[in-house]
Amino acid sequence: MATKASTKGKTSVKKESKESKETIDLLRKQLIKRREDLAASVKNHALELPDTGMDGSPGDTADQAASDYTTEMFGALLERQAGTLEEVDRALRKIENGDFGICEHCEKAIPSKRLKSLPWARFCLECQEKSDRRGAARKAQAEPAEWETVEE
Ligand SMILES: [Zn+2]
């Protein structure tokens, strides 16, 4: 028999969102899924992380080097995944607050095309590019640059 999904709990959206409810629902599901994947992955990798503690008999140096390399690789991967996890959490909070899909810098709506490929995007493409350029420039010149001060 077909059990109809109950339609209890009227969802009243107070704040008008730029994206349709369906789109946001879809993206929220993607974000939750991604959060689960990332959390599981981070946990697994943390467990897999080789024990670097000195436990009596160190292997030969090649082993040690390989182990260091693995640790480093896992470390970088973990860092990246943990970073993405934060972004995903942040996006989910924004959905709750009703300000999802708004660029955090210029406060314009982020195009849904961008949101669909990057649901946790914080900035519109324009601001992201500005930020990336600033970031790259900062790296190259190694001088602090506030990207808010960029001339319009
Ligand atoms: Zn923007």
Residues whose N, C-alpha, C, O or C-beta is under 5 A from the ligand:
A	BS01	ZN	C103 H105 C106 E107 F123 C124 C127
